[in-house]
Amino acid sequence: MIMKIRCGWVLDLVTGEGKKDKDIIVKDGKIDEISNVEGVVGQGDVDLSELYILPGFVDAHNHLCFDVGDEIQQIGEHLGYQALVGAKNARAALLSGVTTVRDAGERGYVDFAVKRGINEGLIPGPRLLAAGPGIMRTGGHMWYMGEESDGEAEVRKTARRQLKAGVDFVKIFVSGGATSHLTGTVTPEMTKEEIETMIYEAHTAGKKIGAHTHGGDAATWAIEAGVDVVEHGCFLTEEQLLMMRECGTWLVVTSGIQRAIRDCAGNSAFMREKAGAAYANYLSVVRRAVELGISLAVGNDTNHGCIAEEIAFLERAGMERRAALLAATLGGASLCGIEEEIGTLDIGKEADLIAFERDPLAAAPRELVPAWVIRSGKVMKNPVGVCS
């Protein structure tokens, strides 16, 4: 199938150039040609001639089947219901301009069901990379949604079982978090040897591995052992950030979820206090990461549909708007290892486009919600709403 997308301004976030009045020709869901406008916009084509075009956003850390609030109560729901929650949040992601989601852990492989539903057109949603249930120690952070495993032999077997199941990447929980009931935010919850074992298994299978950690000894162990991604990192030290720069470790910035947990009246006092402390410290950490040139991507976690909040946070941390948008597009694609497929508007890549009424390089953060979303050449959202 061939279609034409007529564009007002095509913005190249890598070079900072804007190309006016371009036609993007899409063939079988991929960008086949980018040319000067020619002819009329025909039936089956898309006219975005008054709009500004970017590649689709990448949410590099999400849990589609959860919402902000009592996670243990939510996890008690039937898996079928959790899949419906995932469908709801996949729709919210689309509305915000996200065309790719990296889902960082769900109970019982329910993310696989959501992914299949999206791929088969049963529900509208972004392209989905799924980690299945995360791996944590018995009673560790998010124990209620993952596979509790203890000791080198057991974590090795769990990692291999998940790789056999076909996870897109491996997710481990190596220290505590804002919602941890039994440990502090930076308390190590896995041994150095357990962490090294799981990183070895993921890399041997050719998969990337991300570690939930806000800091502490476990963050150091994970970075030293070669983990690909530090998820969150609200209390990372200068030494750890320098180590990440040296090792090429990614940081996924997830500021909004800390704010959302802090502000959620239904959360327990200890969760709100821990999240508030993390949020208060986070800006200085991310500002230093920006100064050091650490590779950054952004994620909404369970603060669904709020990718603009993360872009605004990166700006507060010292990034220019173009760099912040690049982190939310090519940054996320590169972290996921699919930068040859998505992340920029180049010939041969997936036709993932989002279109704005105002120039996203100058618009207010609240205006960074696109009027149109196109994923793999298919219109997923227009000014009327989600339409696929």
N, C-alpha and C positions, 0 to 999 in steps of 0.2 A: 504494500500500500504506500502511495506517495501523496504527501500533502505539503502545502506551502504555508509558512508562518511569516506574515509580513510584520516587521519590527520597526518601531520608531527609533529607539536607541538600543544597540547591543553593547553592554558594558563588559569590558575585559578587565577583571579584577587583578589579574597578574601584571599587566602592563599599565593599567590605569587609563587605557584609551576607551573612548566611546565612539562607536561606529554608527552613523546615522543612516536611516532608510535602507535596511537590509532585508533580504528574503532568506529565510532558513528553509531549505528543502529537506524534508524528512522522508526517509525510505525505510520501511519495516522497523520503525521505532527509533532509528538512528539518524544522526545528522549526516546528510549526504552531500550537502553543498551550502555555502554561505555566499551570497552574491548581492549585487546592487538590485534594487527593486526593478521588476520587469513585469509588464502585463497587469492584469487585474487579479483581484483576489476572488477565486472561484468558489463554487459550492464544495464544501468539504475542507476548504482552507480556513485559516484563522487570521483575522485582521487585528493585529496589535500595533497598528501604525502610529498610535498616539501614546504608546507606553514605553517604559524602560525595562529592558530584559536582562535578567541574571540567570545563571545556572541554579538549579534547585538547591535548597538548603539540605544539609546533612545533620541530623540529630544523632550525635555519636555516643550518646548514653541515655537509654530510656528503659523503662519497664512498663510496656503498654498495658499490661493486665492489672496494674495497681493504680490507685489514686492516692493523693495526699490524705492522710488520716490514719485510722487504726489498721495497720497492716495485718496484724494477726487475725483480726475479725474478718478482713477481706480474704485472707488465705483459707479461711474455713468454708468459703463458698464453693459450690460445685464447679469443677473445671469448665463445664459448659458455660456457666455464668461468667467465669473469668474470661473466657474467649469472647463473650459479648462485650465485656468491658474493654478488652483489647481492640475490638472492632470500633467501639466508640472513640477510643483515644487515637486510633489510626486515622480516623476521620478528622479529629482535631489537629493532628499533625499536618495533614494535607491542607487544611484551611490556613495554617500558618506559613505554608510555603515549603514544608519539608517533603522532599521526594525520596529520601533514603533514611531509614532508621536502623541504628545498631542497638538491638534489644539486649540488654546486659544481664538478663536472667529472669526466668519465670518458672513457676512451679509445674512439675509434671509435663514438661515440654509443650505446654499450651501455646507457647509462641510459635511452635511448628505448625499448629492448626491455624493460627492467625495468618502466618506466612502463606500457607497453602490457599487459604480463602482469598487473600489478596491476589496471589499469582493466578488463580483460576477465575478471577473476576466476580467472586461471590460478594465481596465487600470492597469498598474503595479504600485505598491505603497506599502508603509509600512502599518502595522496595524495602525488604526487611532482611537484615542479617540477624540470625538467632543464635543465642548461646545456650539455650536450654536451661535447666536448673543450675544455678551457681554451685560452686564447691566451697564448703566451709567446714570448720571443726564442729564437733558436737556442741550445740548450744552457742555457736558463734553468730556473728552478725548476719541477720536474715536467715537464720537456721530454718525457719518455717517455710521457705520457698525453694530450698536447694537440696543438695545431697551432702549430708553430714558425713565427714570422713576424717579418720585419725590415723596418724602414723604414715610413714613413707609407702609401705606396701598398699595400704588402703587408698591413699590419695592417687597413687599411680593407677590402680585398678579403676577408680572412678573416672579419672581423666580419660583412660583408654575406652571405657564404656561410652562416655559422651562423644568421643571422637568417632567411635563406631556408629553411633546414632546419627552422626552427620551434622554436628554443630558447626556453625560458620567460624566461631572463635571460642576460646575457653575463657571463662570468667571465674576468678577466685576471690575469696574474701579473706584477706590476710590480717586485718585489724578491725577494731570496732567502728561504730558510727553513731549518728545522732539518735537512731532508733534502737541501738543495742540495749538490751535489758540487763545483761550480765557483766559487761565490761565498759571501760571508758572509750572515748572517741579514738584515741591513738594506741590503745592497748594491743599488743601483738596477740593474734588469735591462731597463728600457725607458726611452726618452727621454721628455722632457716632451711633445714633439710627438706621439709614438706614442700616449701615454696620452690626450691630448686628442682625437686622431682617433677612437679607439675609443669614448670616452665620447660624442662627438658622434653617431657612427653608432648606438649603442644608443638614445640618447634620441630621435633622429630617428625611429626605428622604434617608439617608445613602449615600450621595454623598459628595465628597470632593469639596472644594471651594478655588479658587485662586484669589488673589487681585493684579491687576496692581497698583503698587505704587513704586516710587523711594525714598520715605521718607516723612518727615513732619508729622503733627498731624494725618492724616488719616492712615498712616502706623502704628502708635502706637495704634490707636483705633482698627484696624483690627487684630493686633497681640494679643492685650488684649482680644478681643472677640473670639479668637480661630480659626482664619483663618488658613487653612492648608498650603498655599503656598504664599510667597511673590514673585511676578513676577518682576524681574529686580533689584530694590533696590539700585540704583547707589549712593544715598545720605543717606543711613541708618547711624544712629549715633551709638556710642558705647552703649548707653542705649538701643536702639532698638535691636541691635544684641544680647546683653545679655538677653533681654526679649525673643527673638526668641529661643535662646538656652534653656532657662528655659521652654518655652512652647512647644518645639519640632517642631517649625515652619520651613518649608523648604524654601530655597532660590534657585530660578532658575537663574543661571548666563547667561546673554545674552549680552556679551560684543561686539560681532561682529556687531550687528545691530546699536549700538551707533556709532561705527567707520564708518559703511557703510552710515548712514544718514549724518554724518559729511563730508564724502568724496564724496557724490553724488552731482555733479555740478548742476543737475537739481532741487535740493531742494532750497527752499527759504533760505535767509540768516539767519533768526531767527531760523529755524529748525537746520541748520548746526551749529550754535553757541550753541544752547541748547544741542544738541547731543555731540558736542565736549567737553563741560563742564562736561557732565555726564561721558563721556569716561575717561576724565582726572582724575576724582575723583574715578572711579570705582575700580581701582586696589587696592587702600588702603582699601576700604570696603571689597572686597573679600579676601584680605590677612588677615584681622582681622577675617572674618568669618571662614577661614581655621584654624587660631590659636585657635579659640573658639570651634572648632569641630561642627559647625552648619552643618546640613544635606544639601548637595548641589547636584543639578542636573544642566544640561546645556540645552540651547535652542538656535536655530538659528533665531527665530522670522521671519523676512522676508529676512534675509541674507542666502538664501537657499543653501543647499549643502555644508556648511562650518563648519561642526561639529568639524573638526580638529582645527579650529581657537579657539573654546571654550576650547578644551583640552589644547592647548598651553597657553591660558590665565590663566587657573588654575595653570599650572606649574609656570608661572610668579608670581602668587600670593602665591607661596610657597609649592604647592603640588608636591609630587613625581609623576612620570609618571603613575605608577600603580594606585595610588589613583585617579588621574585625569581620567584615563580610567574607573575606577570603578564608578565614579560619572556619566560618560556618558553611563553606562550600568545598573548596579544594582541600582545606585542612581535614575536614571529616572524611572526605574520599580517600586521602592519602593514609590517614590513620587506619581506615578499614582495608587498605591494600587494593582498592579498586579505582585508583586515580586514572588508570587508562580507560575506564569506562564512563566515569561521571566526574563532576567537580568543576569542569570548564565547558564552554560552548565551542567545541572543536569538531571538525569533520571526523566521523567514525565513532564518536561517543554517543551514548544514549541521549535522546532528545528530551532532556529534563530542563524545562524552562519555567521561570516565574516572572510575572509581568506586573509592574507597579505604575500607578498613576502619577506619582512624583518620583523624582530622581532619588534612588535609595542611598546615593552617596551624600545627599544633603538633607534628606527628609528627617523629621523627628522620629525617635525610636518607635513611638506608637503608630507611625505610618508605615512601618516595615512589615506590613501584612499585604501580600500580593492580591491583586484583583483576579489574576488568572494563574492556574497551576497546570502544567503539562508534564506528564511523566511518560517517557518512552514514546513520545509522539501522540499520546492520548490525552485529550482535555479532561482533567480531573476536577477542576474548579473554574467557573467563570463568575462574573459579577452576580449571577443569580444564586450560586451556591455550589455544593459538591454535586457533580452531574455524572459521575461514572461509578 
